[in-house]
Amino acid sequence: MTHTRYRFFAAALVAVFFLAPFASAQDKGASLKTIHPLNRAPVNREILQVKLPRPSEVKLPNGLTVLLLERHKIPTVNLSLWINTGSLDDPRETPGLAQFTAEMMREGTTHRTSSQISSEIDALGARVDVESEFGSSHTQVDASGFPDHLDQLLDLFSDIVLNPAFPSEELEKYRKRHLAALEEERSEPSFLSNERFARALYGDSPAAEVSATPAAIQSATVDQLKQFHAQHFVSNRALLGVVGDFDSKQMMALITKYFGAWKGSAAVPFSVKIPERAPFAIHLVDRPDSVQTDILAGQLAVPRNNPDYVALRVMNRVLGEGTSSRLFLNLREDKGYTYGAYSGLNPDIYPRPLVANTEVRNAVTDGSLHELLGEFKRLREEPVPADELDKAMHAIVASFALSLEHQSELLHLWMELKHDGLPDDYWDRYPAEIAKVTPDAIQRVAKRYLDPDHLQIVCVGNGKEIKSTLAKYGPVQVYDVNGKKLTE
């Protein structure tokens, strides 16, 4: 699957980090005192020393930055092109225009029809995907194929990137598919909770949008797509990475051949309006007849290159990343409230949320929210025990080490480093930086980013059954499933 920066918002929003069906009344777990998570991370107690193979970096005269990393273990080649544009550049009246543009790029170019593109991809045994998720600061075009077909693959890849035609007949098909998908999305509690949560965090910023609207889908035109592409898909806003079984000199010749004439434009610095952190609020999306409550709780964290990120990464592992985390062990294993409770942190070059999520039966909404907020409080007020912290850090380092075995993951790490403005030796130092995180550091970031004065809580469920429960925690703002505010 393609790498995405924030599956919290999305696809969408995004898709969502979390999937937690409700548990039956009989699904009671053992007491936490009887649970013995193994947490056997496949690394030594010593700090794992990692030195990633470094790509060579070349910048074409047109401003396109290229990263080349030869890996000859497997006879495949992966390409990834990140363009610094996305939903944050959408016109206010057309939310989703970046997504429409990206998803229509494979539907025909000035040289190939949609069916010809599909047939050629199949004939090459290749893969080409174009993705622009709501909330992400970049649009991503990924491809993979075999070394014997690199010329044909680069020809096709560059044609999709540089010459999309946005044929009107394909746009009409896309319009029908997207409208149906949007209608289905709005029936999902997870979509509604993400939508309300994003608006609570970002206010009227473009970052608050998590999906297109029916009006935007209906009104989008071929000319709009062409204009968006021409304005934002430019060489000096792009980063191209290649990893796999190839010769760098030959690869640069092909990249120059197919991307050398790509035109740039005047540099536009990244800018997105991020409001001040909102005061504590509880948002109820009233979904009549719901038998369960979808709960989100969290607040804005930091950009990826912020020094607090590493401590937040470890804190999130303790709080809700995986089945050995506190939220999972408490709400599922001990209380039996849910099939899953998690937290997520998916940073970008601007602040994104740290958010916890679970879905529970209406009858245990109160207990679940109480325990979830209790875990936030415990992180703020109590140092994480040394053995629990050690296991969390080893698990993070082990996961990082295993990811280096996959060339697409390796490429993604270097793309992320360049895109997010991280130091060149960042990944070499990453395990050691994780190992430096102390209980005091976790408490510090917990007090800052799990601040009870700024938490945003969103619950999607049957208002008649859960509103009075939520009111125990503070004033409740009520919305319908279409986002209309009903009452406070």
N, C-alpha and C positions, 0 to 999 in steps of 0.2 A: 504494500500500500504506500501511497506517497506520504512524504513527511508533512505534517501539518503543525502549525505553531500553536493553535489554540483550539483543541477540540472541545473546549468548553463552549465556544460560541457557535455553533453551527450547522452544519451541513446536512451540513451544518450544524453549526454551533450547537452547537456546533457540537454538533453532534454531541455529543455531549460526553463529558468525561464519564458520567456516572450512569449505571444501570442497576437499579436495586429493587426488584419486585418485593411486594409485601409478604411477610411470613404469616402462616396460619396461627391461630391461637394456641395450637398444640406444639408449635415449633419453638420449644424452649431449650436454650443451650445450657451447658454446664456452667457452674460458677467459675468466675475468672480465677479463683484460687486453685481450681483443679486443672487449668489449662497450662500446658507446657509447650509453647511454640519453640520449634527447633532452631529456626533462623540459622541454618548451617550454610553460611555464605562460602562459596568455594574459593576463599583467599586465605593467605596466611595472616597471623595476627600482626605481622610487620606491615608497614605501609607498602602498598603495592606501587612499585616504581614503573611508570608507564612512559614510554616515549613513542608517540605516534609517528608513523611514517609521514613525512611532510610533503605536501604537494609543491610543485614548482608553480610560480605565479607569473603570468604574462599579461600585459595590458596592451590591447590593440590601439592603433592610432585613433579609432573612433570612440575610445573610452571603455570598451567592453573588457572587464576583468575576467581572466581565465585561470582556473586552478586545474592542474594536471597531476594525477597520482597513478603511477603505473603499479598494477598488482597482477601478477601473471599466474596466480594459483588456479584461477577459474577462467575458461575461455568466454568471458562475457565483458561487456562494457556498459557502464551506467553513466548517463548524462543528466544533469539537473541545472536548469536555468531559473534563477530567481530574479524577478523584475520588481523594483521597489514601487509597487502600486497595488491597490486593492480597494476594498470597500470604504476605506478612509478617504478615498478620492472621489467617491460617488457624489454626483450632484444631489442636493437635498431633496429635490422633487423626483429623483429616480433612484431610490435605494436598490442596490442589486446590479447596477450597470456594470461594475467591474466583474461580477460573477457571470453575468450574461455574456460579456465579451470573452472571457476566458473559456467558458464552456461551449461557445459557438466556434472557437478557433479550429476545432477538429472537424467541423461540419462543412468544410469546403474552402479552397484557396483559389487564387487566380489561375492556378495550374492544375488543380485536382478537385474532383467532386468529393462529396462525403463518402460515397461508396468506394471510390477509387482509393481514398486514404485508408479505409478499413481493409480493403483487399491487399493493399501494399504492405500494411503492417502485418497482416497474416502471412503473406508470402515471405517476409523477412524473418518471421519468427520473433518479432519485436514487440515492444510495448511503448505507447506514447500517451501520456495523460497531461491534462491541463487543469489546474485547480486554483481557485481564488476564494478563500474562505472569509466569511464575515469576521471582522476583527483582526485579521492578519495584516501585517505591514507589507507583505509581498505576495505576488502571484507566482505560482510554481509550474514549470513545464518539465516533466520527467520523461526519460526514454531509456530503454535498454535494448540490447541486441548482441549480435555475435561479431567478432572482429573481422570476419570475412566480408561483412556487408556494411562496413563503416561508411563508405562513400554514399551508398544508397540511403543509409539511416540518417546521415547528416543532411542530405538533400531533402528528405521528407521532413525531418525535424525543423530545419530552418524555414522551409516553406510554410509550415503551420505557424511558426512564430512570426515570420515577417510578412506573409502575404495572405492573411485570412480575407475571404471575400464576403463572409456573412450573407450567404444567399437567402433571399426573402422566403423561399419555400421552406428552407430548413429552419428559419427563424419562427415561422408559423407552427411547425411541428414542435419546436422547443417550447414555444409559448404554451401550447396545450399540455405538454408534459409537466412544465414547471407550475402551472396553475393547479394541476391535480396534486402535485407533490406538496405544494403549499397548503392546500386544503387538508391534506392528510397530516401534515406537520402540526397544524393548529389544533388537531384533535388530541395531541399528545401532551400530557402534563409536563414532561421534561422540557418540551419546547416553550410552553407558557412560563415555566419558572425561569428558564434562561432569559427569555425576553424581558420579563419584569426585573430580574436581577441586573441585567445590563443597563436598563434605563434608570434603575435606582443608583447605580454606580456612576454612570457617565452623563446623566441629564440630557441636554440637547446636543452633545457632541456626536460626531459621526460614529464614534466607537460604540454608541448606544444601540445602533442598528444591528439586528441579528438575522434579518431575512429581508427579502424583497417584499413588496406589497402587490396585491392583485392589480392595482392601478399602474404601478411601475412596469409590471410584466406586460400588461395590455398595451401600454403606450410606447414601449421601447421600439426604436426604429433601426433599420440598417445603417442609416446615416449616423445615428448616435453611437452605435457600436464602432463604426469606422473612425469617428472622431475621437472616441475614448482611446482606441488602440493607437492612433497616430500620435496622440498627445503624450501617452504614458509609456508605451512600449518602445523605448529608445535605448540605444546602446550604452550610454553612460549612466543609466540607472539599472544596469543588469550585471549579474554575476553568473558565469558559466563554469560549472565544475564537471570534470570527467574522471572516472576511476575505473580501472580494470585492465584488461589484456590488450594493450596497444603500445605503439612507439610514439613517444612525445613529439618528436620532430614531424612525423607523418600526421599526427593528430592536429598539430598546430597548422600544418598546411591545409588540412581540410577545414578547420575552423575559420582560417583566413579566407579560404575560398567561398565559404557559405555565409559567413557573418561579417566579413571585412567591409562590405559596402553598407552595412546597417548604419543608419544615421543617428547621431545624438541630438541633444538639444541643450538649451541653457540649463545649468544645474539648478535643481529645486530642492532646497533642504527639507528634510522630513519635518512635518508640523501637524500636530493634532491637538485640539483643545481638550484638556483634561481638567474637569472641575475640582475644586477643593473637596476633600473627603466629606461626605454627607453625614449629618448626625444620625444616631441610632434610629432605625425605623423598622417596622414590621409591615410587610406587604402581603395581603391575602388576595389571591386570584380565585374568585368564587366559581367553582366548577360543580354545579349541582349534580347530585347523584353519584359523585365520586365516592368510592369505598375506601380510598386511601389518600394519604397526604404526601405530596412531593415537597421536601424541605431542602432549601438552599440557605446557607449562612456563610458570610464572609465579608471581605472588603478589598479595596485595591492594595496591591503589594508594590513591587518595584520593577523597573526595566531590567533586562537581562544582565546588563553590565554594572548594575549597582553592587557595591560591596556587601550589602546585606543578603544578596541572593543565596550564597552558599549556606549560611546559617538557616535561612528559610527553607532551603532544599532539605536539610537534615530534619528540621522541625516538622515539615510536611510528611516525611517518612515515618516519624514517630506518631504523628496525629492520625493520618488516614490513608497512607499509601500501602495498599496490600492487605492481606488477610492476617498479618501479625500486628497490625496497627491498633492503636487504642480505640478508635471509633468502631472498627470491625469487632474487636474482642468485646467491647462493652455492649453495643447496641444489638449485635447479632448473637455472639456466643454466650454472653452472660444474661442479657435481658430477653433475648428472643423476639425483639421488636421487628426485625427486618431480615431480609436475605443478604443485605450488604450495606455498609456505611463507609464512605471514603472521603478523602479530600484531594484537591488537585492544585497544582501550581504550574502554569504554562506561560512563561514569560515571553516578552517580545521587546522591541526597542522603545516601547512606551509602557506605562504601568498596566498590568493585567491583574485579575483577581486571584487571591488565595481563597478557595471556596470549599466548603464541606457539603456533602449531599447524602440524603437517604430517602427512601420511600417506605412509608409505614401505614398500617391500618389506622383508620380514623380514631379508634378507641385508644391507641397508644401514642397519639400525636403529642400530648402533654409530656408523657414520660420520655419520649424520644428527644424532644427539643430540650428538655431539662438536662438530659445526659450529654447531648451534643454541646450545649453551652457550658456544661460542667467540665468537659474535656478541654475546652478553650481556656477556662479559668485555671484548671490545673497546670497547664503549660505556662501560664503567666505567673503563677504564684509558687509553684513547686519545681525545684531543679529536677531535670530528668535523671533517673538513677544511672550510674556509670555503665552497668551491664546492658541496660536498654539502649542507651546512647551508642555504645560500642557495636551492638548488633545492627542498629540502623545505619551507622556509617559503613560497616563492612558490607551490608546488603547493597548500598548505593555504589560502592567501589566495585563490587563483584558484577553488578549489572552493567556498569560502565565498561569493565574489562571484557565481558562477553560480547558487548555490542561491537567491539573492535574487530571481531571475526567476520562481520558482514560488511562487504565493501560499500553497499549503499548507505549503511549507517555511518561508516567511516567518512564517506563523502559528505553526508549531512553535517557531521560535526565541524568539518572545515568550512562548509558554507555558512553554518550558524556563526562560527567565530568571526568570519569576515563581515557578515551582514550586521551582527550585533556590536561590532567594534570592540572585540575582546583582544587582549594581547596575544601575540603569536605563540607564546609558550603556555597559554592558558590550560590546554588539555594535558600538557606534560605535568603541570603542577596541580591539576584538579584533584587526584586522590589525596595528596598531602594536604590540600586546603580543606577537603572534607574532614580529614582526620584531626584538624586543628580545632574544629567546632567544639565548644565547651558548653556545659549546662547553663552557665551564665549568658552565653551568647544566644542560646535558644530562648531563655527567659526574656532577654532584651528584645528580640524580634517579635516574640509572642505579645509582649506588652504593646508594641508599636502596631503590629499588623493583625492582631486579634483583639483590638481595642474595643471594649464594651460600649464606649461612647460613640463609636462610628460603625459598628456592625450593621449590616443590612441582612434582614431575614425575609425570605420569600417562601410562602407556603401556597401550594395549589391544591385545592380540595373543596369539599362541601362546606360552604360558609355556615350553614345552619348548625352543623355539627362541631365545627372547630373554631369559629370566631371567638366564642367566649373563652375557650382555652388559650388562644393566642393573646387575648386581652390581659391575661395574667402577667404577661411579660412587657406590656407597654401598649400605647395607642396603636390601633390597627387601621391601616389604609386599605380599602377594599376596591378591587377592580373586577370587571367582567372579563370573559375570555378573549374579548377583542381589544383589551387594553384601556377601556373607558373607566375612569375613576367614578366610583359609586358613592362612597362615603368615607368618613374617618371615624 
